[in-house]
């Protein structure tokens, strides 16, 4: 049986911890997904989208805590632990589907519930951040590619691989082989090779 009590203070220890945990997980997801060069010319828009999404998730997790903190499940838990659990499971909660609908003749199903709104907001934010990051990355890659010789880019790419202590020996071998493949590709022009190597030198991405 669920025993309900008076709602906790909005800025209680548990709710703050829940908000901080959810906001931190959101920040980590954004950081894993996007690599935004410091040279981007749209810093204000970027920061507004990035931190706005982080704060939104933190605020929603805080609100969720105020709704579930007094469930019998949490009865003997310290307040800080309740906050950690609620904040850590918040993203799973907002992705729950209440039910799905399927259009006639279509295989895809449309989720109905919290997930529908959350995923639409997330998609809009991520798409705009990606546009800003992509434009800045293209500009940096073009500048490095145009200002460097192919041999110098190849050397920098090899140095990046050899000096990356997080890479396994096997992964280093694979990346060095990829660099050699780029250099020897008979169908790629020199600008294409330079662009591929410049992208790898700057961001570690293989194109």
N, C-alpha and C positions, 0 to 999 in steps of 0.2 A: 504494500500500500504506500502511496506517495503522501508524505506529510509536508504540508506547505506552511511556511512561516512568513513573517513580514519580509518584504524585499530588502536586500542589503543596501548599504550606501553605494551609489554609483561608482564612487572612487574608493571603494574598500580595497584592502590588500589583494584579495582573491581576484576581483574584477580587473584590477590594474595588471596583475601578473598574466591573466588570460589575454588581455589586450596586447601586452608586450610580446608574449610568446607568438600569438597569431601574426602580429606585425612583423616580427623577426622572420618567421617562416615565409611570409610573403616577400620580404626583402631578399631572402636567399633564393627564392624561385626566380625573381626578376634578375638577380645577379647571375644565376646560372644560364638564363635564357638570352640575355642581351649583353653585348660588349659595346659600350658606347665610348667612342674616342673623346678625350677631354677637349678636343678642338671643335666639337660640335657648335654650330652657331645658334642653336635653338635651346640653350640651356634652361631658360625660364619655362618653356613649354615642357621640356623633358622632366625637370624637377617637379613641376605641377602634376604631371601624369604619374610619375614614379612614386613620389611621396604621398600623393593623394590616394593612390591605390593601397599603399601600405597602411596609411592612417584609416582608410575606410574599413579594411579588414580588421584592424585593431579595434576600432569602435564597435563593429558588429560582434566581435568575439566578447568584448566587454558586456554588450547588451545580452548576448546569449548566456553569459555567466549569471546575470541577474535573474534569468528565467529558470535556471536549472540548479543553482547552487544548493538549494535545500532539498533536493531529492534524497530519499532514504539511502540510496547508494552512497552518498557522500557524508552520511551522518557522522561517522567517526573519523573523517579525514580532516587534517589541518587545512586551514583556509588557503595557504600557499599551494598545497598539492592540488586542491580543487581547481585553482587558477591554471596551474600547469596542464592538467588533464583537459580542461575545457579549451584552453588556447591551442593545445596540440591537436585536438580532434575537431576543431572548428571547421577547417577546410573540408573535412569529410562530411560534416553535417550539412554545409551549404550545397554540397554536390548531390544530396539525396534527391531521388525522383519519387514523387508521390504516385505518378502513373505516366504512361506514354501514349501518344496517339500516332497512328500510321495513316498516311495519305493513301488513297486508292491507287493501286498500281505502282506504288513506291516501296522500296525495301527499307528506306531510312525511317527511323522513329523519332518523333519530337518529344523531348522530356517536358513534363509539366510539373512545376514545383519550384522550390527555391533555386534549383540548379539552372533553370531556364534564364532567370533574371541575372544570376551571378555570372554564368558563362557568356551572356551577351555583353555585360559590362566589361568583363575580363578581356574578351575578344577585341572590343573597341579600344581599350587602353593599350593592349599589347600591339595592336595593329599600328597605332599612332607612334608608340615608342619605337617600333621596328622601322617605320618610315624615317624617323629622325636619326636613329642609329645607322641605318643603311646609307643614307645620304652622306653622313660624316665619314663612314668607313670607305665609301667609294672615293671620296675626295682625298683621304689619306693614302689609299692604295695608289691612286693615280699620281699623286705627288711623288711618292717614293719610287714608283715604277719609272716615271719620266726622268727622274734625277739620278738614277742608278744604272750601272752597267749590269748585264745579265750575269757575268762572272761574280760581281760583288754581291748580287742578290743570292746567288747560289751558295756563296761562302757564308753569308749571314744566316741563311736557312739551315745549313749544316751546323753552324755554331749554336743555333737555337736548340736543335735536337740534342747535340752532344752535351750541352750544359744544362739540360732540363733533368734535374734529379728525380722528378716524379715519374718519369717514363721508365718502363721496363726495358731490358735489353732487347727483347723481341720487338717492342714497339719502336724503339730507336732504329732497329734494322729495317723495319717496314717503312718508316718515314724517310730514311736515307735512300731507300730504293725508289720511293715515290719521287723524290727530288731528282734523281737520275733519270727517271722516266720522263719527267717534265722537260728536262734539258735535251733529251734525245728524241722527243716526239716530232716526227717528220711532218705531221699535219698541222702543227701549231706554229704560228708566226712568233717572231721574237717578242713583240709587244704582249702577246698572249702568255708566253712563258714568263715574262717579267711580271705581269699582273698576278699570275698564279703564285709565284715565289714571293712577291711583295705582300700578298694577302697572308701567306703562311708566316712570313717574318713578323708581321704586325700582330696577327691574331691567332696564329696556330691552326688556321682552317685550310683544309685541302679543297681546291676547286678544280 
